[in-house]
Amino acid sequence: MTYDRFEDTPVWQAAADLAAAVFDWVEHPAFRGKGDLADQLQRAVLSISNNIAEGFERGTTNELLLFLYYARGSAGEVRSMLGVMERSAHFRDLKSQISNFKSRCESISRQIRGWANSLKNSDISGQRHLNDQSRRAYENRQHREEHQKRMDTFNQELLTRLEAQRQARQAGDSPTAARNDAPPHGDDSHSADNS
């Protein structure tokens, strides 16, 4: 699937939702007197969605990849801080939220990795390198690949149904097996009159 705006990408949405939740969470009194932990956590979590957005807007696949790796690094930084907090007795009452945020960061990291891997295997250099002709060629190739996938699925389903019918006829379990093997009504090709 292709997206025209970074705001429409599921991974940016997940990262933005995570940032908003963390921004609210660091208002908890447990963060008071802990130096710059809340600020650093906010900067790192905001950096995830910001790097996705910046890479998307750059217009080349290579730059998008670079910023996706930055975003993934920021997700790792957030997980690291959460891991340290998890080990601290001071944040004992926040363990369930910490676990939830770590899980969300891991999910975002996996989504970013999947997107980056698909971009690495793409033969398109990015929006900045597209002209009308290359864009049409790319879109046509995408449509052909999607059509081929649909045809492959249809063919596989058809083969499965045909094989099931063949097996049913061989086993004699199909009530239509005898009718399918008999000549059609009105077919006199086997009668004595045609000899």
N, C-alpha and C positions, 0 to 999 in steps of 0.2 A: 504494500500500500504506500502511496506517496502522499505527502503533506505539503501544503502551500505555506502554512504558518507553523512556527515552532509551538505556539500555544495549543495546537491541535494534536501534537504528539503525545501519546499516553505517558511516555517517560518524563516529559517536561511537566505534565499535569501532576504526576506522582511526586516529583521533586518539589514542585511549588506547594502542594498540599503538605508535604513533610516540613518544608520551611515554615509555613504558617503555623503548623502545630508546635514546632520547636520554639518559635518566637513567643507563643502564648505560654508554653511550658516553663521557659526560663524565668518567668515572673514568680515562680514558686519560691517561698522563703528559703528553701535549702540552698539556693544559689547565692544568697547574700553572704558577703564576707569570703567568697571563694575567688577573689581576684578577677581576672579577665575570662574566667571559664565561660560564663554566659555569653559574653561578647564574641569570643573565639568560636563557640558553638554556633552562634547566629551567623557569623561570617562564613564559616565552612559550609553550613547547610544551605545558605543562600547562594553560595558559589556553585552548587550543583546545577540548579535550574538556570543560573546566569550563564554558565559555560555552555550548556546545551543551546541556549538562545543565541549566544554570540557565535558559536560554531555554525549553527543553522543559517544565520544571516550573512556569514562570510561569503557564501556562494560557491565554494569549491569543496570537493569531496575531501581532499587532503586537509584543509583547514577544519572542516567539520570533524573529521577523525581526531585531529589534534585536540580540539576542544572537548570532544566526548571523553578522551582520555583524561583531560583535566577534570571534567565533571566526575568521572569515576574515581579519580584521586581524592577529590573533595568528599565524596561519599565514604571513602576509606578513612579519611581524616575524622569525619563525624563518628563513624563506628569506633575508631580508636579512642576518641574522647569518651564515648559512651561506655566502652569497655573499662576504661580507667575508673569512671564513676561507679560502675557496677562493683568494683573491687573495694570501693571506699565505704566505710561504715556510715559516713555522713549522708550518703544518698540511699541508705537502706530502704527507706519508705518509698523510693521511686523505682524500685527494681522492675516492677511490671511495665511501667512506661519506658524505662531504658530498654527492656527486652523488645517491646513493640517497635521502638524507633530503630533499634539495630536490625530487626527483621525487615522493616521498610527500606532501610539503606541497602541491605543485601539484595532485595528485590530490584531496586533501582540500578544497582551495579550490574545485575544480570541482564536487565533490559538494555543498558548501555552497551554491554559487551556483545549482546546479540545484534544490536544495530550496527556497531562498529564492524563486526564480522561480516555482516551483509554488505556493508559499504566497501570493505576490502575486496570482496568478490564481485563488485560491480564494475562494469566497463565504462561507466559514465563519470566524467570528471567534475561534475557539479553544475549548478545553474549558470554560473558565470561563464562557463565554456560552451553552453548550449546555444546554438542558433536554431532557426526554425527547422532547417533540414535535419539536423542531428536530433532535435527534440522529437520530430515526427518519427524518425527511424527508431529511436529509443522506445517511444510509446507503442509503435507497431510491434516491436520485438516483445515488449511486455504483454501486449494483447495476444500475440501468437503463443507465448509461453502459457498464459492463463487458459487459452482455448485448448492447447495441447493437454494441459493437466485435466481439464474437464472431460476431454475425449478419452484420456487414459482411464479416468475413473469410470466413465460410462462403459468402456470396453471391458474393464475388469468386472464390473457388476453383471454385464451381459454374459461373459464367460462363466461366471459363478452360477448364474441362473441356468444356463444351458447344461453345464456339468451336473447340476442337481437334477434336472429333468432327465438327462441320460442315465444317471444312476438309478433314478426312480423307475425308468422303463426297464432297465436291466434286472432290477429286483422284483419287477412285476407289481410294485406297490402303487403305481399310478393307475387310477381308474380310466385315464385317457390313453394309456399305453396301447391297449388292444385296438382302440379306435384309430390311433395315429398310425399303426402298422397296417391296418386294413385299407384296401383301395377305396376311393371315394364312391359314394352312392351313384349309380348310373354308369359306372365304368365297366364296360363289357369286355375289356381287353382280355379277361381270363375266362370268358364263357366259351362253351363248346361251339356256339354259332360263328365265332370269329376264326375258327381254326382253318 
